[in-house]
Amino acid sequence: MFANFFSPKRSQPTMKYDKENVLGRGFSAQVFSGTFNGKQVAVKRIEKSMGMNLDEAAQKLEEDTMKNLDHPNVLKLLHVQDDDDFKYLILELCIGTIANYVDGTYKGGMPSEIDGMIQMTSGLQYIHSRHFVHRDIKPANVLISSTFVLKISDFGLSRTVTTTSGSFPMTSGPKGTRVYYSPEFLFTEGKTKEEKEQIRVNVSIDVFSLGCLFFNYLTKGGHPFANGGFPNEIFTPANIQRGEKVLDGEKRGLPKNHYAYAMIDGMTEKVPDYRWKLEKVLATLNAEAKRVQTEQTQ
């Protein structure tokens, strides 16, 4: 069953979406398969604020953030429409997520592991260069396009950061998914509003989350702070706070001589100042990609 949107002028774009073909669901949004001027797209249908100013602000922030982003490894916002009940974000259509790849429900094409991590890092580095922090980097928020390009998505929790230090105040508290929170994010849980307003964190929170995502991606489900196994909503955040990390676990781990071992270890440092920068991550991955290419041509 298709819902149609026709503008009064022929020159205006036309969007349709299939209410029966749901690609994803969230608290106040659903994503449907649809078309935009005849092209296959994804349509994110967001319920309007229901009288809640916070929802309105979050919806506006997601739209404004995506309008400012244009990179091959960041999901592209094509158009925005709305009616009395919903706002519609017309997005590039993708065919899976890293979470689907990890759990085996996605069986389509993929870039090589190294190229996949280069793509994710490049997308996040670009987001930071545009002075935004994502705040919800996790496997479900990295999409796989029909041409097997990885794209960072879901900017509902993003916000702007300072142009100099990339920092922002913790006024609203931590956001995102707890097993991918950085230690400094977890530290603010339970703080009063006044205490949170005095705390500033920076874009390295995304680097920490990306390091955990990389480990999950490479080990097909593991987590650096889950004692070599699957993440747990209670114990994993506690391990993150204590800095109890296991990268070479027997269940799901990486050997210490693996090219990504030291990199992920550096990305998930407990102290933000010691955490690897994305430039160093990219340099490491590009060097490994070059080494592999050299070996293959010999």
Rosetta silent file (secondary structure, phi, psi, omega in degrees, C-alpha in Angstrom):
SEQUENCE: MFANFFSPKRSQPTMKYDKENVLGRGFSAQVFSGTFNGKQVAVKRIEKSMGMNLDEAAQKLEEDTMKNLDHPNVLKLLHVQDDDDFKYLILELCIGTIANYVDGTYKGGMPSEIDGMIQMTSGLQYIHSRHFVHRDIKPANVLISSTFVLKISDFGLSRTVTTTSGSFPMTSGPKGTRVYYSPEFLFTEGKTKEEKEQIRVNVSIDVFSLGCLFFNYLTKGGHPFANGGFPNEIFTPANIQRGEKVLDGEKRGLPKNHYAYAMIDGMTEKVPDYRWKLEKVLATLNAEAKRVQTEQTQ
SCORE:     score description
SCORE:     0.000 S_00000001
   1 L     0.000  117.425 -176.628    0.000    0.000    0.000 S_00000001
   2 E   -97.499  139.630  169.452    1.636    3.191   -1.158 S_00000001
   3 E   -99.729  133.287 -174.427    1.183    6.639    0.367 S_00000001
   4 E  -112.735  144.553  174.643    1.535    9.343   -2.273 S_00000001
   5 E  -129.424  110.845  179.542    2.688   12.937   -2.039 S_00000001
   6 L  -114.506  126.574  177.564    2.050   15.092   -5.088 S_00000001
   7 L   -81.234  158.539 -179.014    3.017   18.728   -5.091 S_00000001
   8 L   -65.638  -25.604 -179.519    0.820   21.293   -6.719 S_00000001
   9 L  -104.837  139.329 -178.925    3.521   22.134   -9.248 S_00000001
  10 L   -62.240  -30.137 -176.446    4.825   19.584  -11.720 S_00000001
  11 L   -73.175  -14.760 -179.071    8.373   20.776  -11.205 S_00000001
  12 L   -78.786  148.563 -177.710    8.217   19.854   -7.512 S_00000001
  13 L   -68.924  152.386  179.465    9.520   16.401   -6.474 S_00000001
  14 L  -117.493  131.334 -179.366    7.118   13.500   -5.838 S_00000001
  15 E  -120.578  137.211  173.214    7.615   11.000   -3.028 S_00000001
  16 E  -131.228  146.952  173.098    5.859    7.666   -2.468 S_00000001
  17 E  -141.405  152.785 -175.139    6.434    5.097    0.246 S_00000001
  18 E   -98.150  108.473 -177.570    5.148    1.602    0.896 S_00000001
  19 E   -63.157  -20.533 -178.639    3.533    1.325    4.333 S_00000001
  20 E   -88.257  -11.596 -176.228    3.825   -2.470    4.146 S_00000001
  21 E  -111.407   83.441 -176.643    7.585   -2.467    3.507 S_00000001
  22 E   -89.378  123.329 -179.896    9.178   -1.362    6.791 S_00000001
  23 E   -92.293  -24.121 -178.939   12.984   -1.208    6.716 S_00000001
  24 E  -170.630  159.786 -179.503   13.455   -0.105   10.313 S_00000001
  25 E  -135.753  147.758  173.796   11.725    1.204   13.432 S_00000001
  26 L  -138.156 -172.322 -177.062   12.624    3.609   16.231 S_00000001
  27 L   -59.613  -46.085 -176.740   10.928    5.312   19.172 S_00000001
  28 L  -126.922   18.317 -175.959    9.231    8.005   17.090 S_00000001
  29 E  -146.594  153.342  170.724   10.151    7.020   13.526 S_00000001
  30 E  -131.859  149.619  178.022    9.796    4.274   10.950 S_00000001
  31 E  -114.840  126.340 -177.218   11.797    3.784    7.763 S_00000001
  32 E  -117.439  155.496  167.909    9.956    2.573    4.655 S_00000001
  33 E   -75.023  140.711 -179.613   10.961    1.579    1.150 S_00000001
  34 E  -161.379 -169.627  175.972    9.794    4.192   -1.340 S_00000001
  35 E  -132.631  151.338  177.131   10.500    6.228   -4.426 S_00000001
  36 E  -134.623  111.675 -173.241   11.493    9.833   -4.980 S_00000001
  37 L    52.390   38.824  176.816   10.941   11.123   -8.513 S_00000001
  38 L    85.352   -6.761 -179.045   10.864    7.480   -9.581 S_00000001
  39 E   -95.504  139.118  178.376   14.170    6.551   -7.878 S_00000001
  40 E   -64.809  129.390 -178.571   14.299    3.889   -5.174 S_00000001
  41 E  -142.705  175.210  167.794   14.899    5.517   -1.766 S_00000001
  42 E  -107.582  138.681 -179.461   14.359    5.029    1.949 S_00000001
  43 E  -116.857  113.018  177.062   11.730    7.249    3.585 S_00000001
  44 E   -90.697  111.077 -178.350   12.176    7.987    7.290 S_00000001
  45 E   -99.074  114.395 -174.603    8.757    8.965    8.619 S_00000001
  46 E  -108.048  126.356  175.621    9.086   10.836   11.911 S_00000001
  47 E   -64.366  136.045  178.577    6.141   11.486   14.187 S_00000001
  48 L   -68.594  169.537 -158.717    5.833   15.166   14.949 S_00000001
  49 L   -53.357  -17.719 -175.819    6.605   16.353   18.446 S_00000001
  50 L    53.873   31.315  177.937    3.431   15.219   20.226 S_00000001
  51 L    81.941    6.773 -177.158    3.827   18.447   22.188 S_00000001
  52 L  -104.924  114.069 -176.468    7.354   17.614   23.357 S_00000001
  53 H   -62.236  -31.867 -179.553    9.851   20.368   22.643 S_00000001
  54 H   -64.128  -40.851  177.336   12.770   17.995   23.074 S_00000001
  55 H   -63.222  -43.019  179.139   11.489   15.820   20.229 S_00000001
  56 H   -58.699  -45.681 -178.896   11.049   18.880   18.031 S_00000001
  57 H   -63.595  -42.559 -179.294   14.614   19.997   18.757 S_00000001
  58 H   -64.741  -42.325  179.253   16.021   16.518   18.064 S_00000001
  59 H   -63.241  -43.110  179.703   14.139   16.230   14.783 S_00000001
  60 H   -65.366  -39.308 -178.925   15.308   19.658   13.653 S_00000001
  61 H   -65.408  -41.936  178.618   18.892   18.849   14.648 S_00000001
  62 H   -60.600  -46.328  179.847   18.932   15.607   12.659 S_00000001
  63 H   -62.837  -47.344 -177.888   17.646   17.387    9.570 S_00000001
  64 H   -64.442  -38.706  178.685   20.037   20.339    9.924 S_00000001
  65 H   -61.922  -49.906 -175.776   23.011   18.040   10.521 S_00000001
  66 H   -66.209  -31.120  177.127   22.332   15.909    7.445 S_00000001
  67 H   -64.674  -24.238 -177.816   21.828   18.967    5.243 S_00000001
  68 L   -94.109    2.829 -174.864   25.400   19.977    6.110 S_00000001
  69 L  -117.134  131.412  178.746   26.958   16.614    5.276 S_00000001
  70 L  -148.261   95.161 -175.840   28.004   15.367    1.836 S_00000001
  71 L  -151.879  144.182 -177.246   30.471   12.476    1.822 S_00000001
  72 L   -61.111  -21.266 -179.282   30.474    9.030    0.163 S_00000001
  73 L  -108.414   23.100  173.649   30.621    7.322    3.577 S_00000001
  74 E  -128.859  131.068 -178.722   27.813    9.349    5.172 S_00000001
  75 L   -57.917  132.378 -174.254   24.169    8.597    4.377 S_00000001
  76 L   -91.128  130.455  170.996   22.831   11.299    2.050 S_00000001
  77 E   -86.406  119.850 -175.696   19.681   13.274    2.790 S_00000001
  78 E   -92.164  -34.646 -174.264   17.978   13.826   -0.562 S_00000001
  79 E  -168.882  157.959  176.213   14.890   15.820    0.384 S_00000001
  80 E  -129.122  133.126  173.518   12.582   16.753    3.271 S_00000001
  81 E  -134.550  161.576  173.659    8.777   16.903    3.200 S_00000001
  82 E  -152.496  163.722  173.089    6.137   17.102    5.895 S_00000001
  83 L  -134.884 -163.113 -176.174    2.422   17.098    6.542 S_00000001
  84 L   -65.985  -29.253 -172.985    0.301   17.721    9.623 S_00000001
  85 L  -106.455  -29.305 -172.160    1.346   14.501   11.359 S_00000001
  86 E  -135.696  155.815  165.360    4.779   13.525   10.076 S_00000001
  87 E  -108.370  142.984 -177.394    8.091   14.769    8.781 S_00000001
  88 E  -121.489  119.231  173.029    9.635   12.707    5.964 S_00000001
  89 E   -99.695  118.531  179.469   13.377   12.448    5.392 S_00000001
  90 E   -92.737  118.151 -169.944   14.071   11.016    1.931 S_00000001
  91 E  -122.618  160.100  170.775   17.366    9.118    2.156 S_00000001
  92 E   -53.895  140.624  178.036   19.639    6.980    0.026 S_00000001
  93 L   -85.578  127.708  176.212   18.354    3.411   -0.033 S_00000001
  94 E  -118.450  166.309 -170.377   20.665    0.867    1.591 S_00000001
  95 E  -116.070    3.003  178.902   20.359   -2.910    1.754 S_00000001
  96 E   179.019  179.870  177.630   21.768   -3.805    5.167 S_00000001
  97 E  -131.099  166.549  173.842   23.740   -2.725    8.213 S_00000001
  98 H   -61.996  -34.145  176.679   26.976   -3.785    9.872 S_00000001
  99 H   -61.250  -40.740  176.895   24.785   -5.293   12.606 S_00000001
 100 H   -64.796  -40.584  178.382   23.103   -7.462    9.934 S_00000001
 101 H   -62.765  -43.714 -178.277   26.522   -8.445    8.560 S_00000001
 102 H   -65.518  -42.734 -177.056   27.769   -9.380   12.039 S_00000001
 103 H   -86.535   -0.652  173.824   24.738  -11.492   12.951 S_00000001
 104 L    86.773    3.283  179.564   24.669  -13.182    9.533 S_00000001
 105 L   -81.841  -16.735  172.504   21.283  -11.900    8.355 S_00000001
 106 L  -102.555  125.080 -176.593   22.987   -9.871    5.588 S_00000001
 107 L  -125.436   19.140  179.915   24.662  -12.101    3.011 S_00000001
 108 L   -85.572 -166.789 -178.570   25.312   -9.639    0.189 S_00000001
 109 L   -69.432  154.798  179.050   28.534   -8.063   -1.035 S_00000001
 110 L  -145.579  151.925  168.822   30.933   -6.242    1.284 S_00000001
 111 L   -68.677  167.579  174.687   34.176   -4.297    0.968 S_00000001
 112 L   -61.253  160.456 -179.405   37.264   -5.988    2.362 S_00000001
 113 H   -56.441  -45.077 -178.508   37.617   -5.736    6.157 S_00000001
 114 H   -65.360  -46.041 -179.532   40.391   -3.158    5.863 S_00000001
 115 H   -64.114  -36.645  177.505   38.543   -1.102    3.252 S_00000001
 116 H   -60.485  -43.625  179.674   35.373   -1.275    5.344 S_00000001
 117 H   -70.120  -34.537  175.335   37.185    0.198    8.344 S_00000001
 118 H   -62.060  -43.132 -179.704   38.808    2.851    6.139 S_00000001
 119 H   -63.557  -45.225  179.684   35.358    3.837    4.881 S_00000001
 120 H   -63.341  -42.626  179.616   33.878    4.057    8.386 S_00000001
 121 H   -65.440  -41.612 -179.985   36.833    6.075    9.657 S_00000001
 122 H   -62.448  -42.388  178.765   36.717    8.412    6.657 S_00000001
 123 H   -62.732  -44.360 -179.515   33.007    9.052    7.176 S_00000001
 124 H   -68.540  -39.608  177.663   33.442    9.811   10.879 S_00000001
 125 H   -60.533  -39.705  177.828   36.489   12.010   10.258 S_00000001
 126 H   -64.235  -45.001  178.832   34.416   14.021    7.784 S_00000001
 127 H   -56.459  -45.636  178.969   31.550   14.402   10.282 S_00000001
 128 H   -65.149  -36.228  179.980   33.996   15.749   12.866 S_00000001
 129 H   -65.970  -23.136  176.903   35.555   18.085   10.287 S_00000001
 130 L   -90.220    8.678  175.272   32.106   19.624    9.806 S_00000001
 131 L    68.050   43.116  172.279   32.031   20.265   13.581 S_00000001
 132 E  -126.165  147.553  168.760   29.502   17.610   14.541 S_00000001
 133 E  -111.270  138.756 -174.457   29.737   14.754   17.027 S_00000001
 134 L   -79.326  -51.458  176.448   27.582   11.714   16.197 S_00000001
 135 L    75.360    4.802  175.717   27.054   10.273   19.724 S_00000001
 136 L  -149.982   47.855  176.204   25.568    6.956   18.574 S_00000001
 137 L   -73.856  120.173  179.718   28.222    5.117   16.573 S_00000001
 138 L  -161.981  165.758 -175.940   27.288    1.417   16.613 S_00000001
 139 H   -56.052  -36.257 -177.903   26.920   -1.478   14.109 S_00000001
 140 H   -71.002  -16.707 -178.203   23.227   -0.768   13.428 S_00000001
 141 H  -102.175   13.751  169.548   24.044    2.815   12.412 S_00000001
 142 E  -114.952  114.858 -174.599   26.497    1.919    9.647 S_00000001
 143 E   -96.171  158.181  178.127   24.548    1.036    6.503 S_00000001
 144 E  -112.369  119.771 -177.708   25.571   -0.973    3.437 S_00000001
 145 E   -78.852  171.878  179.697   24.599    0.598    0.109 S_00000001
 146 L   -66.715  -17.860  175.568   23.492   -1.289   -2.988 S_00000001
 147 L  -102.318   15.133  174.285   27.026   -0.792   -4.350 S_00000001
 148 L    66.087   37.154  172.932   28.515   -2.168   -1.092 S_00000001
 149 L  -102.882  137.341 -178.907   29.741    1.179    0.244 S_00000001
 150 E   -88.546  137.268 -174.427   29.494    1.717    4.013 S_00000001
 151 E  -136.939  126.020  176.313   27.658    4.827    5.195 S_00000001
 152 E   -72.645  135.151 -174.754   27.269    6.293    8.679 S_00000001
 153 L  -133.401 -179.069  172.923   23.615    7.045    9.417 S_00000001
 154 L    62.050   88.696 -177.565   21.125    8.170   12.080 S_00000001
 155 L  -105.305   24.874 -178.975   21.956   11.676   13.235 S_00000001
 156 L   -65.717  -22.159 -179.866   19.098   12.000   15.718 S_00000001
 157 L  -109.975    4.198 -178.762   21.544   12.344   18.637 S_00000001
 158 L   -69.182  162.289  173.842   24.231   14.394   16.887 S_00000001
 159 E  -158.226  165.503 -179.097   25.124   17.912   17.927 S_00000001
 160 E   -78.305  155.288  177.588   27.539   20.683   17.062 S_00000001
 161 L  -129.254  166.762  178.949   30.959   21.015   18.697 S_00000001
 162 L   -66.281  148.878 -177.720   33.455   23.842   19.030 S_00000001
 163 L   -74.440  -21.196 -176.766   35.619   24.457   15.982 S_00000001
 164 L   -89.396  -56.279 -174.549   38.850   24.511   18.018 S_00000001
 165 L  -102.862   -8.502 -177.367   38.711   21.600   20.471 S_00000001
 166 L    67.040   27.461 -176.814   35.724   19.637   19.138 S_00000001
 167 E  -102.882  166.379  177.324   34.172   19.713   22.612 S_00000001
 168 E  -156.699  153.293 -179.759   30.628   20.160   23.869 S_00000001
 169 E   -78.756  153.106 -178.786   28.910   20.372   27.276 S_00000001
 170 L   -91.725   38.436 -174.842   27.090   17.389   28.767 S_00000001
 171 L   -53.787  -44.310 -175.702   23.983   19.451   29.490 S_00000001
 172 L   -92.697    4.041 -178.958   21.535   16.788   28.341 S_00000001
 173 L    80.539  177.978 -178.319   23.505   13.840   29.699 S_00000001
 174 L   -69.632  147.327  178.099   24.795   10.835   27.726 S_00000001
 175 L  -130.613  155.790  175.200   22.940    9.722   24.609 S_00000001
 176 L   114.676 -145.491 -174.204   23.151    6.633   22.456 S_00000001
 177 L  -115.167  122.363 -166.962   23.679    2.944   23.227 S_00000001
 178 H   -59.893  -35.259 -178.335   25.256    2.122   26.605 S_00000001
 179 H   -72.972   -7.427  175.296   27.503   -0.743   25.452 S_00000001
 180 H  -113.980    8.997  175.025   29.104    1.726   23.026 S_00000001
 181 L   -68.158  146.609  169.921   29.398    4.626   25.515 S_00000001
 182 L   -79.372  161.927  179.692   32.858    5.950   26.286 S_00000001
 183 H   -57.807  -39.440 -178.336   33.925    5.956   29.977 S_00000001
 184 H   -68.240  -27.831  174.954   33.487    9.731   30.250 S_00000001
 185 H   -68.880  -46.439  179.764   29.928    9.395   28.939 S_00000001
 186 H   -62.981  -33.255 -179.049   29.126    6.732   31.532 S_00000001
 187 H   -59.176  -29.756 -175.767   30.718    8.904   34.227 S_00000001
 188 L   -83.139   -8.926  178.756   27.997   11.536   33.775 S_00000001
 189 L   -64.080  134.230  179.232   25.141    9.124   34.486 S_00000001
 190 L    86.287   -5.742  177.477   23.450   10.023   37.734 S_00000001
 191 L   -75.838  154.026  176.149   24.909   13.523   37.825 S_00000001
 192 L   -74.264  164.266  178.262   22.632   16.467   38.512 S_00000001
 193 H   -57.432  -41.567 -179.287   21.735   18.907   35.748 S_00000001
 194 H   -65.053  -40.457  179.167   24.031   21.498   37.339 S_00000001
 195 H   -66.513  -41.403  179.605   26.928   19.014   37.502 S_00000001
 196 H   -61.828  -37.049 -178.513   26.418   17.964   33.865 S_00000001
 197 H   -64.648  -20.389  179.772   26.540   21.589   32.735 S_00000001
 198 L   -90.807   -6.739 -176.439   30.064   21.832   34.152 S_00000001
 199 L  -100.849  131.116  174.607   31.330   18.764   32.249 S_00000001
 200 E  -119.742  138.196  173.306   32.689   18.988   28.727 S_00000001
 201 E  -125.866  173.279 -177.718   33.627   16.048   26.519 S_00000001
 202 E  -131.764 -174.007 -173.197   34.871   15.992   22.924 S_00000001
 203 L   -65.138   -8.255  177.840   34.593   14.080   19.664 S_00000001
 204 H   -66.108  -14.350  174.024   36.878   11.323   20.982 S_00000001
 205 H   -61.549  -35.411  177.445   33.728    9.735   22.418 S_00000001
 206 H   -68.674  -34.168  179.599   32.937    8.731   18.817 S_00000001
 207 H   -65.112  -42.845  177.299   36.448    7.295   18.406 S_00000001
 208 H   -58.462  -48.721 -179.823   35.910    5.068   21.447 S_00000001
 209 H   -61.136  -40.640 -179.737   32.588    3.843   20.033 S_00000001
 210 H   -65.517  -37.273  176.467   34.170    3.238   16.615 S_00000001
 211 H   -61.695  -42.360  176.605   36.933    1.155   18.213 S_00000001
 212 H   -64.934  -39.694  178.075   34.306   -1.037   19.892 S_00000001
 213 H   -62.667  -44.399  179.740   32.435   -1.261   16.565 S_00000001
 214 H   -57.865  -43.523 -179.885   35.624   -2.328   14.738 S_00000001
 215 H   -62.830  -43.738  177.952   36.159   -5.143   17.249 S_00000001
 216 H   -59.947  -41.951 -179.255   32.532   -6.251   16.826 S_00000001
 217 H   -65.643  -45.331 -176.044   32.949   -6.126   13.024 S_00000001
 218 H   -75.449  -32.708 -176.251   36.191   -8.121   12.941 S_00000001
 219 H   -98.590    2.319 -179.031   35.168  -10.766   15.491 S_00000001
 220 L    56.634   53.517  170.981   31.575  -11.099   14.242 S_00000001
 221 L   125.939  -11.650 -178.392   29.886  -10.117   17.483 S_00000001
 222 L   -76.052  172.098  179.120   32.513   -9.628   20.171 S_00000001
 223 L  -144.154  136.953 -177.243   33.104   -6.544   22.308 S_00000001
 224 L   -60.198  -24.317 -175.586   36.391   -5.348   23.850 S_00000001
 225 L  -113.560   29.824  178.376   34.743   -4.916   27.254 S_00000001
 226 L  -121.667   29.463  176.982   32.712   -8.146   27.331 S_00000001
 227 L    53.457   38.183  176.129   35.488  -10.513   28.464 S_00000001
 228 L    83.135   12.191 -179.751   35.903  -11.897   24.966 S_00000001
 229 L  -129.554 -155.526  178.622   32.208  -12.483   24.318 S_00000001
 230 L   -75.321  149.018  178.548   28.983  -10.734   23.351 S_00000001
 231 L   -68.534  149.825  179.718   28.190   -7.382   24.993 S_00000001
 232 L  -126.986  134.232 -173.315   25.824   -7.307   27.954 S_00000001
 233 L   -62.909  -20.964 -179.342   23.772   -4.216   28.865 S_00000001
 234 L   -99.139  -54.156 -172.471   24.738   -4.456   32.550 S_00000001
 235 H   -77.042  -35.221 -177.861   28.264   -5.865   32.743 S_00000001
 236 H   -63.294  -48.718  176.081   29.771   -4.305   29.611 S_00000001
 237 H   -58.707  -36.576  177.995   29.198   -0.655   30.671 S_00000001
 238 H   -64.222  -40.666  177.565   30.622   -1.521   34.115 S_00000001
 239 H   -65.549  -37.121  177.277   33.732   -2.983   32.470 S_00000001
 240 H   -61.120  -45.270 -179.878   34.058    0.154   30.317 S_00000001
 241 H   -62.532  -37.151 -178.971   34.011    2.337   33.410 S_00000001
 242 H   -84.729  -10.297 -177.967   36.667    0.194   35.092 S_00000001
 243 L    75.081   25.325 -178.816   38.770   -0.086   31.947 S_00000001
 244 L   -88.466   99.779 -170.325   38.550   -3.909   31.999 S_00000001
 245 L  -120.179  135.766  176.775   39.312   -4.766   28.387 S_00000001
 246 L  -130.175  109.644  179.882   39.992   -8.131   26.734 S_00000001
 247 L   -97.848  -21.551 -176.046   41.019   -8.041   23.076 S_00000001
 248 L  -112.882   37.325  179.933   42.537  -11.522   22.763 S_00000001
 249 L   -64.723  156.781 -177.205   39.760  -13.548   24.362 S_00000001
 250 L   -72.239  -35.093 -176.570   39.290  -17.200   23.406 S_00000001
 251 L   -72.042  -61.334  179.839   35.622  -16.854   22.380 S_00000001
 252 L  -139.271   98.288 -176.896   35.789  -13.767   20.171 S_00000001
 253 L  -149.344  176.401  177.091   39.126  -12.054   20.111 S_00000001
 254 L  -117.558  136.508  174.250   42.071  -10.868   18.051 S_00000001
 255 L   -64.826  152.192 -175.490   45.601  -12.247   18.397 S_00000001
 256 L   -63.148  -21.128  178.697   48.083   -9.691   19.681 S_00000001
 257 L   -91.407    5.450  177.569   49.914   -9.727   16.336 S_00000001
 258 L   -68.091  141.400 -175.074   46.732   -8.820   14.400 S_00000001
 259 L   -60.284  -24.926 -177.209   47.150   -5.549   12.472 S_00000001
 260 L   -96.221   -3.677 -174.592   44.102   -4.027   14.215 S_00000001
 261 H   -61.202  -56.954 -177.825   44.962   -5.100   17.780 S_00000001
 262 H   -64.986  -34.462 -179.555   47.066   -2.089   18.802 S_00000001
 263 H   -63.920  -50.142 -179.915   44.792    0.268   16.851 S_00000001
 264 H   -65.709  -36.845  176.054   41.602   -0.862   18.620 S_00000001
 265 H   -59.209  -42.831 -179.884   43.442   -0.859   21.929 S_00000001
 266 H   -71.148  -35.215  179.891   44.437    2.772   21.286 S_00000001
 267 H   -69.940  -25.352 -176.212   40.976    3.805   20.126 S_00000001
 268 L  -107.926   26.917  173.919   39.395    2.423   23.300 S_00000001
 269 L   -59.366  141.463 -179.203   41.769    4.009   25.806 S_00000001
 270 L   -67.094  -39.642 -177.936   39.978    4.951   29.021 S_00000001
 271 L   -88.612  120.489 -176.207   41.582    8.416   29.183 S_00000001
 272 H   -55.255  -37.266 -178.170   40.399   10.587   26.263 S_00000001
 273 H   -65.880  -23.047 -179.746   43.741   12.388   25.923 S_00000001
 274 H   -93.173   -7.791 -176.057   45.499    9.059   25.313 S_00000001
 275 L   -70.690  143.005  179.303   42.940    7.843   22.774 S_00000001
 276 L   -62.190  145.455  171.830   44.061    7.538   19.163 S_00000001
 277 L   -84.738  158.190 -178.746   43.039   10.283   16.739 S_00000001
 278 H   -65.034  -28.826  177.494   41.239    9.325   13.550 S_00000001
 279 H   -60.791  -41.602  179.258   44.222   10.504   11.489 S_00000001
 280 H   -69.509  -37.385  177.056   46.380    7.837   13.146 S_00000001
 281 H   -61.093  -48.181  179.869   43.664    5.220   12.642 S_00000001
 282 H   -62.727  -41.524  179.575   43.472    6.023    8.920 S_00000001
 283 H   -61.250  -41.231  179.408   47.262    5.994    8.564 S_00000001
 284 H   -64.450  -46.112 -178.398   47.411    2.554   10.196 S_00000001
 285 H   -67.490  -41.715  178.941   44.662    1.115    8.013 S_00000001
 286 H   -64.959  -37.365  177.990   46.050    2.610    4.806 S_00000001
 287 H   -64.496  -41.141  178.692   49.508    1.231    5.609 S_00000001
 288 H   -67.244  -40.696  178.038   48.028   -2.248    6.132 S_00000001
 289 H   -61.374  -40.176  178.772   46.001   -1.976    2.906 S_00000001
 290 H   -66.609  -40.256  179.262   49.182   -1.027    1.038 S_00000001
 291 H   -62.653  -43.796 -179.963   51.084   -3.945    2.592 S_00000001
 292 H   -63.740  -42.870  179.927   48.371   -6.408    1.541 S_00000001
 293 H   -62.378  -41.069  178.844   48.295   -4.976   -1.979 S_00000001
 294 H   -62.481  -42.813  179.513   52.076   -5.289   -2.265 S_00000001
 295 H   -63.127  -38.693 -177.316   51.943   -8.923   -1.136 S_00000001
 296 H   -70.860  -25.028 -177.824   49.238   -9.710   -3.672 S_00000001
 297 H   -92.515   -7.021 -179.087   51.226   -8.257   -6.588 S_00000001
 298 L   -85.285    0.000    0.000   54.445  -10.093   -5.747 S_00000001
